[in-house]
Amino acid sequence: MSARPIEVTVLSPAGEPLGTWTGTPTNALWRATRQTPRLTVSGATRPCERHGEGWALRLQEGERPPKNNGRAR
């Protein structure tokens, strides 16, 4: 079973919104198990955090924002 892509807000290390990104969580059952979604960015899997009504991915220092492509990975 694979997870559906979700749209997350990309945050700078300081917490400023940089835009949105669509990615597929690596933990497919995150909703059913009440976990936070985990996304792979720059070769590492990291948990998202709550941001308003949705989810956000906070970048680490020196990391570039991920690019959206035609399909979510």
N, C-alpha and C positions, 0 to 999 in steps of 0.2 A: 504494500500500500504506500502510495506517495502522497505527500502533503500538497495542498493547493498553495500557489504563490500568495504572499501577503505583501501589502505595501507598508513600508516603514518610513518614518522620518529619520533622516540622517542628521546627527548632531555633531558639532565640533567637540573637541575635548573640553572646551569651556561650557558647553551646553547650548550653543547657539544653533538654531535650525539652518541646515545648508541645502535642504531640498528633500525629495522623496526618492525611494528606491524600491523596486519590486524584487523579492527574492523568495526562494523556496526553503522553508525550514528543514533542517536535517533531522529533527525529531518529529516524525510524521504524526504522532498521536499527542502532540502538545496540548491541544484543546481538551481531549478526553481525560488526560492525566493531570490537567490543571497546572501545567508547567509553563514557563516562559518559552517562546519560540527561540531556537538557536539558528543563526545564519552563518554561512561560511563567507568570510571576507579576507582577502589577502592571504589565502591559504590556511587560515585558522577559523575554527568554529567558535562563535561568541554568542552569549545570551543577549536578547533584547531587553529593553526596560520599558516600563509604562510611560506613555507620553500623551496626556489628554485622553481622548477616546480610543487611541490606538497604541501602536508600539513604536519604539525608536531604537536606533542603533547608534551608539556613541563611538566615534572614531578615537583611536589612540593617537598620541602625539606623533606627528610626522606622517600619519597615514593619509592617503588620498581617498576621496569619496568614491565608492563603486559606481560604475557606469551601467545604466539600463541598456539592455540590448533588446532585440525583437522578441525574445522569449526569456522567461525567468529561469534561472538555473538553481 
